Amino acid sequence: MATQYAIQGATAREISASAERAVTDGLLRPGEALPPVRTLADALGVSPGTVATAYKELRRRGIVVTRGRGGTVVAPAPAVASRRPPRVPGGLRDLAGGHPDPAFLPDLVPPGRLSPGARSHRASPRLAELEELSRAWFARDGVPDERVTFAHGALDCISRLLAVELRPGDAVAVEDPGFHHLLDLVPALGLRTVAVPVDDEGMRPEGLRSALRAGVRAVVLCPRAQNPYGSRVSAARRQGLLAVLAEAPEVLVVEDDHSADTAGGPLHSLVTAGADGPSRWAHIRTVSKHLGTDLRWTALACDATTLARHDGRLLLTSGWISHVLQETVVRLMRDPATSALVAAAATAYEERREALIGALGGHGIEARGVSGLNVWVPVRDESAVVNGLRSHGWWVAGGARFRIGAAPGVRITTADLDVAEAARLAGDFAAVQAESLHTYGG
């Protein structure tokens, strides 16, 4: 048995090291089961407690995970660019990127006066003026603003939160379909992904309840402008999700409100002030979608424990967010012309999104997207639609990289798609579907 599983040793340390070597050498592959504790103990001539200690160390290091009655198995290999988008072919109208319309982004001009000389940024990592603006930004939508800090970007922030809160092998509930970079990030941290279906109103409560029963330690969701589905949490859905979360008060709830100023529609946050909200929470906002994709700055509001753990880890790594970057964000947030540009963007994005959904509907094609920059169109064959639209000069995103167990679809970014283009795209989409139906039948 020991030879079969390539595990040897007489002590817990030797057994765990042997198992890790087997995983590294490919003798034990992701998802492959390790022998039960007593079986391996008998084969090696050691006590079951020695093997149990070895397995505990392997779990701590993220080498294996325990799946209840499924036993102990080798952890999934970290994702490495598995969901990255393909290169956009030349000569096509690119509607796959998920980016804002550059016409609505202000010019980025760094401050004329840079920080003079050497000073301790660690002693004052956040500019007081930007912290004040961030508090007002959160308070505008009812998000508690007593504790605010900064990060380099939404994924940087989420990564740090999960790393300090969870241990390898722990489970995280994510939206399905969901943001492909997050779907890569979770396994790369040695964590397990538990998919929760979404609809127009966000995460579905019954799916979240199933995830909690599966033992998730954290939940990551978008309250609006969900990528790629375009959902927005409604007031009723908020209450439904909170009722489910009340069953697991120890779970960390992370909201990624990445397009707060251009998402369209009100925010129904799970963490708004009140006794019904979660005790462990974090609400994240970025400016890259409405002030500039190069502004890798994030504001984070959270509970006291989360703040201390996040900032403690930040201090040990990058230490602080560039003050030059912070000063640039301050100037843009205080600029009336920029505010007007952002408001115009929010209106245009809503009109363009609804124009495509309406045009597709005119051809009998269902499309989803009540918020944000994207429209999700359920399809039977993603490749047929992507390649068919390519022949008409369009490039859209196949849904495979956004999905775990959700049904197929394609994501279309509508941020810079004008009304006339929407009508033409919908016509081409209908033609592609008709051709696919004719070719492949029913």
ROLUMLO-122862 format. One record per residue: x, y, z negated of N, C-alpha, C in turn; residue in one letter. Coordinates in steps of 0.05 Angstrom, whole numbers, m for minus. Example, Ala and Ser with C-alpha at 12.3 -4.5 7.8 and 13.67 -1.06 7.14 Angstrom:
2
SITE    nc1    nc2    nc3   cac1   cac2   cac3    cc1    cc2    cc3 residu
SITE    264   m114   m156    246    m90   m156    264    m66   m156      a
SITE    257    m45   m142    273    m21   m143    258      1   m157      s
END
This chain:
442
SITE    nc1    nc2    nc3   cac1   cac2   cac3    cc1    cc2    cc3 residu
SITE     17    m24      0      0      0      0     17     25      0      m
SITE     39     25    m16     56     48    m17     70     53      9      a
SITE     77     31     23     90     34     49     70     45     69      t
SITE     46     35     68     25     43     87     21     73     85      q
SITE     19     83     61     14    111     57     39    128     55      y
SITE     62    115     58     88    130     58     92    145     32      a
SITE     81    135     10     84    148    m16    100    129    m34      i
SITE    120    140    m47    137    125    m65    143    141    m90      q
SITE    155    129   m110    164    144   m133    155    130   m159      g
SITE    170    137   m181    164    126   m207    155    147   m227      a
SITE    157    173   m219    148    194   m236    128    212   m220      t
SITE    113    229   m234     95    246   m220    109    264   m200      a
SITE    132    274   m208    147    292   m190    156    277   m165      r
SITE    166    253   m168    176    237   m145    152    230   m127      e
SITE    129    223   m139    106    215   m123     96    239   m107      i
SITE     93    263   m119     84    286   m105    103    295    m83      s
SITE    129    293    m89    149    300    m69    148    281    m45      a
SITE    144    255    m51    143    235    m29    118    241    m12      s
SITE     96    246    m24     72    252     m9     75    277      8      a
SITE     88    298     m3     92    323     12    110    318     36      e
SITE    131    301     32    149    295     55    133    280     77      r
SITE    115    262     68     99    247     88     82    266    104      a
SITE     70    286     91     54    306    105     71    322    124      v
SITE     94    331    114    112    347    131    122    332    155      t
SITE    127    306    152    137    289    174    115    279    192      d
SITE     90    285    186     68    276    202     59    248    197      g
SITE     70    235    176     61    208    170     33    208    157      l
SITE     27    230    143      0    235    133    m10    260    146      l
SITE    m32    257    161    m43    279    177    m66    293    163      r
SITE    m72    319    172    m94    333    160   m120    317    161      p
SITE   m134    315    138   m159    300    137   m156    271    129      g
SITE   m131    261    130   m126    233    123   m127    229     93      e
SITE   m140    207     85   m144    202     56   m119    191     43      a
SITE   m113    200     19    m93    187      2   m107    164    m13      l
SITE    m91    144    m22   m104    122    m36   m116    131    m63      p
SITE   m136    118    m72   m147    124    m98   m125    123   m120      p
SITE   m129    138   m141   m109    139   m162   m101    112   m172      v
SITE   m120     96   m180   m114     69   m191   m101     51   m171      r
SITE   m109     52   m146    m97     36   m125    m68     42   m121      t
SITE    m61     68   m120    m33     75   m116    m17     69   m141      l
SITE    m29     73   m165    m15     67   m190     m8     37   m191      a
SITE    m26     20   m183    m20     m9   m183      2    m15   m164      d
SITE      1     m3   m140     21     m9   m119     49      0   m128      a
SITE     51     23   m142     77     34   m150     86     24   m178      l
SITE     68     11   m192     75      1   m219     77     23   m240      g
SITE     60     44   m237     60     66   m256     32     69   m268      v
SITE     30     86   m287      3     90   m299    m14    108   m281      s
SITE    m41    104   m283    m59    122   m268    m55    151   m275      p
SITE    m48    157   m300    m43    185   m308    m20    198   m293      g
SITE      0    182   m287     24    192   m272     15    200   m243      t
SITE     m1    183   m230    m10    189   m203    m29    213   m204      v
SITE    m47    214   m224    m65    236   m226    m50    263   m229      a
SITE    m29    262   m245    m12    287   m248      1    295   m221      t
SITE     10    275   m206     22    280   m180      1    292   m161      a
SITE    m23    281   m161    m44    292   m143    m52    320   m152      y
SITE    m52    325   m177    m58    352   m187    m38    372   m177      k
SITE    m12    365   m177      9    383   m167      5    387   m137      e
SITE     m2    366   m122     m6    369    m93    m30    388    m88      l
SITE    m51    386   m104    m73    404   m100    m65    433   m106      r
SITE    m50    437   m127    m41    463   m135    m24    476   m113      r
SITE     m9    460    m99      9    470    m77     m6    472    m51      r
SITE    m32    463    m50    m47    465    m25    m41    444     m5      g
SITE    m27    422    m14    m20    400      4    m44    382      9      i
SITE    m60    378    m12    m84    362    m10   m108    376    m21      v
SITE   m132    367    m15   m156    377    m27   m173    353    m36      v
SITE   m190    357    m56   m207    336    m66   m236    342    m57      t
SITE   m248    322    m45   m275    325    m34   m295    307    m48      r
SITE   m296    309    m74   m316    293    m89   m313    264    m83      g
SITE   m336    252    m75   m336    223    m69   m319    217    m45      r
SITE   m312    237    m29   m295    233     m6   m266    229    m13      g
SITE   m259    231    m39   m232    227    m48   m213    250    m43      g
SITE   m187    244    m45   m166    264    m41   m155    260    m12      t
SITE   m155    282      3   m146    281     31   m126    303     36      v
SITE   m110    299     57    m91    320     65   m106    345     74      v
SITE    m97    368     64   m111    393     71   m108    399    100      a
SITE   m128    413    111   m126    422    139   m101    438    144      p
SITE    m90    435    168    m66    451    175    m74    480    178      a
SITE    m58    499    168    m65    527    172    m69    534    201      p
SITE    m89    550    207    m94    558    235    m72    577    244      a
SITE    m62    572    267    m41    589    279    m51    598    306      v
SITE    m63    621    307    m72    633    333    m92    615    347      a
SITE   m106    598    332   m123    579    346   m148    593    357      s
SITE   m155    616    346   m179    630    355   m173    656    369      r
SITE   m148    660    377   m141    685    391   m155    686    418      r
SITE   m163    710    426   m176    712    452   m157    709    475      p
SITE   m166    698    498   m149    695    521   m143    723    533      p
SITE   m122    724    549   m115    748    563   m137    756    583      r
SITE   m143    782    584   m164    792    602   m153    791    631      v
SITE   m166    777    649   m156    777    677   m158    805    689      p
SITE   m140    811    707   m139    837    720   m164    842    737      g
SITE   m172    867    739   m193    875    757   m221    871    746      g
SITE   m224    863    721   m250    857    710   m259    879    690      l
SITE   m284    883    687   m295    901    667   m294    887    641      r
SITE   m278    897    623   m273    883    597   m294    890    577      d
SITE   m311    870    570   m331    873    549   m327    853    527      l
SITE   m302    844    524   m296    823    505   m281    832    480      a
SITE   m272    856    480   m252    864    459   m263    871    432      g
SITE   m288    879    430   m299    887    404   m289    914    394      g
SITE   m278    931    413   m266    956    405   m286    980    409      h
SITE   m282   1001    394   m299   1025    398   m293   1039    424      p
SITE   m310   1057    432   m306   1073    456   m285   1094    450      d
SITE   m262   1095    464   m241   1115    459   m251   1143    461      p
SITE   m272   1148    477   m283   1175    481   m293   1186    455      a
SITE   m300   1170    435   m311   1179    410   m290   1179    387      f
SITE   m265   1174    394   m244   1174    373   m229   1200    374      l
SITE   m225   1212    351   m210   1238    350   m181   1234    355      p
SITE   m168   1256    363   m139   1256    367   m125   1252    340      d
SITE   m105   1234    339    m90   1229    315    m65   1246    315      l
SITE    m64   1265    297    m40   1283    295    m30   1280    266      v
SITE     m6   1269    262      5   1267    235      8   1294    222      p
SITE      9   1294    195     13   1320    181     38   1334    190      p
SITE     37   1360    192     61   1376    199     83   1375    179      g
SITE     75   1372    153     95   1371    132     94   1343    120      r
SITE    117   1329    122    119   1303    111    127   1304     82      l
SITE    125   1282     68    132   1281     40    161   1289     35      s
SITE    166   1310     20    194   1321     16    211   1303     m1      p
SITE    233   1293     10    253   1279     m6    242   1253    m17      g
SITE    258   1241    m36    250   1216    m48    233   1221    m73      a
SITE    211   1207    m75    194   1209    m98    181   1182   m104      r
SITE    171   1178   m127    160   1153   m135    131   1150   m125      s
SITE    128   1138   m102    101   1133    m92     87   1112   m109      h
SITE    102   1095   m122     90   1075   m139     76   1087   m164      r
SITE     87   1110   m172     75   1124   m195     48   1137   m188      a
SITE     46   1145   m162     20   1157   m153     14   1147   m125      s
SITE      6   1121   m123      2   1109    m97    m21   1120    m81      p
SITE    m40   1132    m94    m64   1143    m79    m65   1173    m82      r
SITE    m68   1186    m59    m71   1215    m59    m98   1221    m73      l
SITE    m97   1240    m91   m121   1247   m107   m144   1256    m89      a
SITE   m137   1271    m68   m158   1281    m50   m172   1259    m35      e
SITE   m156   1239    m26   m168   1217    m11   m184   1199    m30      l
SITE   m174   1196    m54   m190   1180    m74   m217   1193    m79      e
SITE   m217   1220    m81   m242   1234    m85   m261   1231    m61      e
SITE   m250   1233    m37   m266   1229    m13   m277   1200    m12      l
SITE   m261   1181    m20   m270   1153    m19   m292   1148    m39      s
SITE   m290   1160    m62   m312   1157    m82   m338   1168    m71      r
SITE   m337   1191    m58   m360   1203    m46   m371   1186    m24      a
SITE   m354   1174     m8   m361   1157     14   m378   1133      4      w
SITE   m368   1120    m18   m383   1098    m29   m409   1107    m42      f
SITE   m407   1128    m58   m431   1138    m72   m454   1145    m53      a
SITE   m447   1155    m29   m467   1163     m9   m486   1140     m4      r
SITE   m477   1115     m5   m493   1092      1   m500   1075    m23      d
SITE   m496   1086    m47   m503   1072    m71   m484   1051    m81      g
SITE   m460   1050    m69   m439   1031    m79   m426   1043   m103      v
SITE   m424   1029   m125   m410   1039   m149   m382   1049   m143      p
SITE   m376   1073   m152   m350   1085   m144   m332   1090   m168      d
SITE   m337   1077   m190   m320   1082   m214   m291   1073   m210      e
SITE   m288   1051   m195   m261   1040   m191   m256   1037   m161      r
SITE   m236   1052   m152   m230   1053   m123   m200   1050   m120      v
SITE   m192   1035    m99   m164   1032    m92   m162   1030    m62      t
SITE   m137   1027    m52   m132   1027    m23   m117   1002    m14      f
SITE   m120    995     11   m105    973     23    m98    981     52      a
SITE    m83    963     66    m74    969     93    m94    964    115      h
SITE   m114    948    109   m135    941    129   m153    921    116      g
SITE   m176    916    130   m196    898    118   m185    870    113      a
SITE   m172    859    133   m162    832    130   m139    830    110      l
SITE   m122    851    109   m101    853     89   m114    852     61      d
SITE   m135    868     58   m149    869     32   m162    843     25      c
SITE   m176    831     44   m189    805     39   m169    784     32      i
SITE   m147    783     47   m126    764     42   m115    766     13      s
SITE   m110    790      5   m100    795    m23   m120    787    m44      r
SITE   m145    794    m39   m166    787    m58   m169    756    m61      l
SITE   m169    742    m39   m172    713    m40   m147    700    m52      l
SITE   m123    711    m46    m99    700    m56    m96    702    m86      a
SITE   m106    724    m98   m103    727   m127   m126    715   m142      v
SITE   m148    710   m129   m171    699   m143   m174    668   m141      e
SITE   m165    657   m119   m169    629   m113   m143    614   m113      l
SITE   m145    588   m114   m122    570   m112   m124    552    m88      r
SITE   m102    542    m77   m104    525    m53   m123    502    m58      p
SITE   m140    498    m37   m161    477    m39   m188    488    m47      g
SITE   m189    512    m59   m215    524    m65   m230    531    m40      d
SITE   m256    534    m42   m274    538    m19   m284    567    m18      a
SITE   m287    577      7   m297    604     12   m320    602     31      v
SITE   m342    615     24   m366    616     42   m362    639     62      a
SITE   m365    633     87   m362    653    109   m387    651    127      v
SITE   m391    672    142   m413    673    161   m407    656    186      e
SITE   m428    644    197   m426    627    221   m449    633    239      d
SITE   m444    646    263   m418    654    273   m406    677    257      p
SITE   m380    679    257   m366    700    242   m342    710    255      g
SITE   m328    729    241   m305    743    252   m282    723    255      f
SITE   m272    720    279   m252    698    285   m226    701    269      h
SITE   m217    726    264   m193    729    248   m197    719    219      h
SITE   m220    724    208   m226    713    181   m227    683    181      l
SITE   m238    671    202   m239    642    204   m212    630    207      l
SITE   m192    645    217   m164    636    218   m151    640    190      d
SITE   m158    663    178   m144    671    153   m150    651    130      l
SITE   m174    643    127   m181    626    104   m165    600    103      v
SITE   m164    584    124   m147    560    122   m117    566    121      p
SITE   m109    589    132    m81    596    131    m72    601    102      a
SITE    m91    609     85    m86    613     56    m87    587     40      l
SITE    m93    565     54    m95    539     40   m122    535     28      g
SITE   m142    550     37   m169    549     26   m188    534     46      l
SITE   m210    525     36   m230    511     52   m252    530     60      r
SITE   m261    527     85   m283    543     95   m309    529     94      t
SITE   m329    542     83   m356    531     82   m374    551     98      v
SITE   m385    541    120   m401    559    138   m429    564    128      a
SITE   m437    589    130   m465    596    122   m478    609    147      v
SITE   m500    598    157   m513    609    181   m523    637    176      p
SITE   m523    653    198   m534    680    197   m557    683    217      v
SITE   m573    703    211   m593    712    231   m593    742    231      d
SITE   m614    755    242   m613    784    245   m610    799    218      d
SITE   m617    785    196   m616    798    170   m592    789    153      e
SITE   m573    776    166   m549    769    152   m548    740    144      g
SITE   m531    734    123   m530    707    113   m557    697    105      m
SITE   m562    671    111   m588    660    103   m586    648     75      r
SITE   m605    655     57   m603    647     29   m600    617     25      p
SITE   m615    601     41   m613    572     37   m586    561     44      e
SITE   m573    574     64   m546    566     71   m526    574     49      g
SITE   m530    598     37   m512    606     16   m516    588     m9      l
SITE   m541    580    m14   m545    562    m37   m531    536    m33      r
SITE   m532    525     m9   m517    500     m3   m487    504     m7      s
SITE   m477    528      1   m448    533     m2   m440    534    m31      a
SITE   m457    547    m47   m452    549    m76   m452    521    m89      l
SITE   m471    504    m80   m472    477    m91   m448    461    m82      r
SITE   m435    468    m60   m411    455    m51   m386    465    m66      a
SITE   m390    485    m83   m368    493   m101   m352    517    m91      g
SITE   m363    534    m74   m347    557    m65   m341    575    m88      v
SITE   m317    588    m86   m308    606   m107   m310    635    m99      r
SITE   m314    640    m73   m317    667    m62   m335    667    m38      a
SITE   m348    689    m33   m366    693    m10   m357    718      4      v
SITE   m352    717     30   m344    740     46   m366    744     67      v
SITE   m377    769     68   m399    774     87   m398    803     95      l
SITE   m410    809    118   m413    836    129   m442    845    124      c
SITE   m446    867    109   m473    876    104   m487    889    128      p
SITE   m471    897    148   m482    908    173   m460    907    194      r
SITE   m468    911    220   m449    908    242   m433    882    241      a
SITE   m447    861    233   m434    835    231   m423    827    258      q
SITE   m399    817    258   m385    809    282   m382    779    283      n
SITE   m394    766    303   m404    776    329   m434    779    331      p
SITE   m450    771    311   m479    768    315   m493    794    314      y
SITE   m481    815    302   m494    841    301   m516    843    280      g
SITE   m516    826    260   m537    827    239   m533    850    220      s
SITE   m554    856    205   m553    876    184   m571    867    161      r
SITE   m560    866    137   m575    856    114   m599    875    109      v
SITE   m622    863    107   m646    879    101   m651    880     71      s
SITE   m670    897     62   m676    899     34   m686    873     23      a
SITE   m704    859     38   m714    834     29   m692    812     28      a
SITE   m675    812     48   m653    792     48   m634    797     25      r
SITE   m629    822     19   m612    829     m4   m623    816    m29      r
SITE   m649    818    m34   m660    806    m58   m658    776    m58      q
SITE   m662    764    m34   m660    735    m32   m632    725    m38      g
SITE   m612    739    m27   m584    731    m32   m576    735    m61      l
SITE   m585    757    m73   m579    762   m101   m591    741   m119      l
SITE   m615    732   m112   m628    711   m128   m611    685   m127      a
SITE   m600    679   m104   m582    656   m102   m556    660   m117      v
SITE   m544    683   m114   m519    688   m128   m521    689   m158      l
SITE   m545    695   m168   m549    695   m197   m544    668   m209      a
SITE   m545    647   m193   m540    620   m202   m510    614   m206      e
SITE   m493    632   m195   m464    628   m197   m450    655   m202      a
SITE   m453    666   m226   m442    692   m232   m411    694   m231      p
SITE   m398    671   m231   m368    672   m231   m357    675   m202      e
SITE   m374    673   m182   m365    674   m154   m359    703   m146      v
SITE   m337    707   m133   m329    733   m123   m344    739    m97      l
SITE   m358    762    m95   m372    770    m71   m356    793    m58      v
SITE   m348    788    m33   m333    808    m18   m349    818      5      v
SITE   m355    844      6   m370    856     28   m351    871     46      e
SITE   m351    865     72   m334    879     91   m352    898    107      d
SITE   m354    923     98   m371    943    112   m352    959    131      d
SITE   m341    944    151   m320    955    167   m328    977    186      h
SITE   m354    980    192   m364   1000    210   m385   1018    196      s
SITE   m379   1026    172   m399   1039    155   m411   1064    169      a
SITE   m395   1079    184   m404   1105    194   m416   1103    223      d
SITE   m413   1080    236   m424   1077    263   m440   1051    266      t
SITE   m446   1037    244   m460   1012    246   m489   1015    256      a
SITE   m502   1037    248   m530   1040    254   m547   1027    232      g
SITE   m566   1042    221   m583   1031    201   m572   1034    173      g
SITE   m589   1032    152   m581   1036    125   m565   1012    114      p
SITE   m551   1017     92   m536    996     79   m553    985     56      l
SITE   m557    958     56   m569    945     34   m548    927     21      h
SITE   m531    939      6   m508    925     m6   m516    907    m29      s
SITE   m503    885    m31   m507    867    m54   m495    878    m80      l
SITE   m478    898    m77   m463    907   m101   m473    935   m110      v
SITE   m495    945    m99   m505    971   m108   m511    970   m138      t
SITE   m509    994   m150   m511    996   m179   m537    984   m189      a
SITE   m536    969   m211   m559    957   m222   m553    930   m235      g
SITE   m570    921   m252   m565    897   m267   m567    872   m250      a
SITE   m579    874   m226   m582    850   m210   m558    843   m193      d
SITE   m538    860   m192   m515    856   m175   m496    836   m187      g
SITE   m477    825   m171   m457    806   m181   m438    819   m200      p
SITE   m427    803   m218   m407    814   m237   m379    816   m226      s
SITE   m373    798   m206   m347    799   m193   m353    806   m164      r
SITE   m342    829   m155   m349    839   m129   m327    858   m118      w
SITE   m328    861    m91   m311    880    m78   m325    889    m53      a
SITE   m324    915    m48   m337    927    m24   m315    942     m9      h
SITE   m311    934     17   m288    944     33   m299    961     55      i
SITE   m285    984     60   m291   1001     82   m265   1009     97      r
SITE   m267   1010    123   m244   1018    140   m252   1041    158      t
SITE   m232   1053    171   m237   1076    188   m229   1070    217      v
SITE   m219   1046    222   m208   1041    249   m229   1041    271      s
SITE   m255   1035    264   m276   1034    284   m287   1062    291      k
SITE   m282   1082    273   m293   1108    280   m273   1131    279      h
SITE   m249   1126    268   m228   1147    268   m204   1140    284      l
SITE   m199   1114    289   m176   1107    305   m166   1079    298      g
SITE   m161   1063    318   m152   1035    313   m125   1034    301      t
SITE   m108   1055    303    m82   1055    290    m82   1063    261      d
SITE   m105   1072    251   m107   1080    223   m113   1055    206      l
SITE    m92   1041    198    m94   1017    182    m96   1024    153      r
SITE   m119   1035    146   m124   1043    118   m152   1033    110      w
SITE   m154   1023     86   m179   1013     76   m184   1023     48      t
SITE   m209   1030     42   m218   1037     16   m232   1014      3      a
SITE   m227   1008    m22   m238    986    m36   m251    995    m62      l
SITE   m276    989    m66   m290    993    m91   m295    965   m103      a
SITE   m291    961   m129   m293    935   m140   m296    936   m171      c
SITE   m300    912   m182   m302    911   m212   m274    913   m224      d
SITE   m272    917   m250   m247    923   m264   m227    900   m261      a
SITE   m236    875   m263   m217    853   m261   m206    850   m233      t
SITE   m223    853   m213   m214    852   m185   m194    874   m179      t
SITE   m200    898   m189   m181    920   m184   m154    914   m196      l
SITE   m153    905   m220   m127    900   m233   m111    878   m218      a
SITE   m125    857   m210   m111    835   m196   m102    844   m168      r
SITE   m119    859   m154   m111    868   m127    m87    887   m129      h
SITE    m89    907   m146    m67    927   m147    m41    915   m159      d
SITE    m44    895   m177    m20    882   m187     m5    867   m165      g
SITE    m20    854   m147     m6    840   m125      4    860   m104      r
SITE    m11    882    m99     m2    902    m80     25    914    m90      l
SITE     27    919   m116     51    931   m128     75    913   m123      l
SITE     71    887   m123     93    868   m119    101    865    m90      l
SITE     84    875    m72     90    871    m43     97    899    m31      t
SITE     77    910    m16     83    936     m3     83    959    m22      s
SITE     71    956    m45     72    977    m65     51    999    m62      g
SITE     49   1011    m39     30   1032    m35     24   1035     m5      w
SITE      3   1051      1     m4   1057     29     10   1083     36      i
SITE     21   1084     60     36   1108     69     21   1134     62      s
SITE     34   1152     50     22   1178     44     17   1194     69      h
SITE     34   1190     89     29   1204    115      3   1194    127      v
SITE     m2   1168    126    m27   1157    135    m50   1168    119      l
SITE    m47   1169     92    m68   1179     75    m75   1208     82      q
SITE    m55   1224     86    m59   1253     92    m73   1256    119      e
SITE    m67   1238    138    m81   1239    164   m110   1233    161      t
SITE   m116   1213    145   m144   1205    140   m159   1228    126      v
SITE   m146   1241    106   m159   1263     92   m167   1285    111      v
SITE   m149   1292    129   m154   1314    147   m178   1307    166      r
SITE   m178   1283    176   m200   1275    193   m227   1273    179      l
SITE   m227   1263    154   m252   1261    139   m263   1288    132      m
SITE   m246   1308    130   m255   1335    123   m261   1353    147      r
SITE   m255   1343    171   m258   1359    196   m286   1358    206      d
SITE   m300   1381    208   m328   1381    218   m330   1370    247      p
SITE   m311   1377    264   m312   1367    292   m311   1337    293      a
SITE   m294   1325    276   m292   1296    275   m318   1283    265      t
SITE   m330   1296    245   m355   1285    234   m377   1286    256      s
SITE   m377   1307    272   m397   1308    294   m391   1287    315      a
SITE   m366   1282    320   m359   1261    340   m367   1234    330      l
SITE   m364   1228    304   m371   1203    293   m402   1199    294      v
SITE   m417   1220    288   m446   1219    289   m455   1214    318      a
SITE   m442   1226    337   m449   1221    365   m443   1192    373      a
SITE   m421   1182    363   m414   1154    368   m436   1135    358      a
SITE   m445   1140    333   m465   1122    321   m490   1122    338      a
SITE   m498   1145    348   m522   1147    365   m518   1132    392      t
SITE   m495   1137    404   m489   1124    430   m487   1094    427      a
SITE   m474   1084    406   m472   1055    403   m499   1042    400      y
SITE   m517   1055    386   m543   1043    383   m558   1043    409      e
SITE   m557   1065    424   m570   1066    450   m560   1045    469      e
SITE   m533   1042    470   m521   1023    489   m527    994    482      r
SITE   m526    989    456   m533    962    447   m562    955    454      r
SITE   m580    973    448   m608    968    453   m614    967    483      e
SITE   m599    982    499   m603    982    528   m597    954    539      a
SITE   m575    942    530   m569    915    540   m589    894    531      l
SITE   m596    896    505   m615    876    495   m642    879    510      i
SITE   m650    903    515   m675    907    530   m673    898    559      g
SITE   m650    903    571   m647    895    599   m646    864    601      a
SITE   m633    851    583   m632    822    583   m660    811    578      l
SITE   m674    824    559   m702    815    553   m720    817    577      g
SITE   m715    837    594   m730    839    619   m727    816    637      g
SITE   m705    801    634   m701    777    650   m707    751    634      h
SITE   m720    755    611   m727    732    595   m704    720    579      g
SITE   m683    736    576   m659    726    562   m658    737    533      i
SITE   m657    719    514   m656    727    486   m628    738    479      e
SITE   m627    760    464   m602    771    455   m605    781    427      a
SITE   m584    780    411   m585    788    383   m565    812    379      r
SITE   m572    830    361   m555    852    355   m570    876    345      g
SITE   m576    878    319   m590    901    308   m571    921    297      v
SITE   m545    916    298   m526    934    286   m498    930    298      s
SITE   m483    952    300   m454    949    307   m448    952    337      g
SITE   m426    941    345   m415    946    372   m420    923    391      l
SITE   m431    901    381   m433    876    398   m461    866    400      n
SITE   m465    850    421   m490    835    425   m483    806    428      v
SITE   m498    789    415   m494    760    416   m516    748    433      w
SITE   m509    733    454   m528    721    472   m526    690    470      v
SITE   m546    677    458   m545    648    458   m546    636    486      p
SITE   m529    617    491   m527    604    517   m524    574    513      v
SITE   m529    559    534   m525    530    532   m496    522    538      r
SITE   m484    535    556   m457    528    565   m440    554    566      d
SITE   m423    558    546   m407    583    544   m389    586    568      e
SITE   m375    565    575   m355    566    597   m369    574    623      s
SITE   m392    562    628   m406    568    653   m414    597    655      a
SITE   m423    609    632   m431    637    632   m407    655    634      v
SITE   m386    649    619   m361    666    620   m350    666    648      v
SITE   m347    643    660   m335    641    687   m354    652    708      n
SITE   m380    648    704   m399    659    723   m399    689    724      g
SITE   m399    701    700   m398    730    698   m371    741    709      l
SITE   m350    725    705   m324    734    716   m326    737    747      r
SITE   m340    719    759   m343    721    788   m358    746    797      s
SITE   m373    757    778   m388    782    784   m373    807    774      h
SITE   m348    803    764   m332    825    756   m333    832    726      g
SITE   m346    815    710   m348    821    681   m331    801    665      w
SITE   m321    811    643   m306    793    625   m318    795    597      w
SITE   m331    773    588   m343    772    561   m330    751    544      v
SITE   m335    751    519   m322    733    500   m338    708    496      a
SITE   m326    685    502   m339    659    496   m342    657    465      g
SITE   m363    645    457   m369    644    428   m354    623    412      g
SITE   m340    605    425   m328    583    410   m309    592    388      a
SITE   m294    613    392   m275    621    371   m289    635    348      r
SITE   m314    642    350   m329    654    328   m346    634    312      f
SITE   m347    609    322   m366    590    311   m353    568    295      r
SITE   m368    557    276   m360    533    262   m381    511    269      i
SITE   m405    516    260   m426    497    267   m450    510    282      g
SITE   m448    536    287   m469    551    300   m472    542    329      a
SITE   m496    548    340   m501    541    368   m485    559    387      a
SITE   m480    550    412   m463    565    430   m475    593    437      p
SITE   m457    611    445   m466    638    453   m442    653    464      g
SITE   m447    677    474   m425    694    483   m429    721    469      v
SITE   m406    734    464   m407    761    452   m400    782    473      r
SITE   m417    802    474   m413    824    493   m410    850    477      i
SITE   m387    863    481   m383    889    468   m396    911    484      t
SITE   m414    926    471   m430    946    486   m421    974    479      t
SITE   m399    977    465   m391   1004    455   m388   1024    478      a
SITE   m377   1016    501   m374   1035    523   m389   1026    548      d
SITE   m411   1011    544   m427   1001    566   m451   1020    570      l
SITE   m451   1036    592   m473   1055    595   m498   1041    604      d
SITE   m520   1056    605   m546   1044    610   m547   1032    638      v
SITE   m536   1045    658   m537   1035    685   m521   1009    687      a
SITE   m499   1008    674   m483    983    674   m498    960    660      e
SITE   m512    967    639   m527    947    624   m548    933    642      a
SITE   m562    949    658   m581    937    677   m568    919    697      a
SITE   m545    927    707   m531    910    727   m520    885    714      r
SITE   m509    887    690   m499    864    676   m521    844    670      l
SITE   m544    854    662   m567    836    656   m576    821    681      a
SITE   m576    835    704   m583    822    729   m563    800    736      g
SITE   m537    806    733   m517    786    738   m518    763    719      d
SITE   m524    769    694   m527    748    673   m550    729    681      f
SITE   m572    740    690   m595    723    698   m588    706    722      a
SITE   m573    718    741   m565    702    764   m546    679    757      a
SITE   m528    684    738   m509    663    729   m525    641    716      v
SITE   m544    648    699   m560    627    686   m576    611    706      q
SITE   m587    624    725   m603    610    745   m585    591    762      a
SITE   m561    600    768   m543    584    783   m534    559    767      e
SITE   m529    564    741   m522    542    723   m544    521    721      s
SITE   m569    531    719   m592    513    717   m595    497    743      l
SITE   m591    510    766   m593    496    791   m571    475    794      h
SITE   m547    482    784   m525    463    787   m526    440    768      t
SITE   m533    445    743   m532    424    723   m559    413    715      y
SITE   m580    426    724   m607    416    718   m616    424    691      g
SITE   m644    421    686   m658    427    662   m644    437    640      g
END
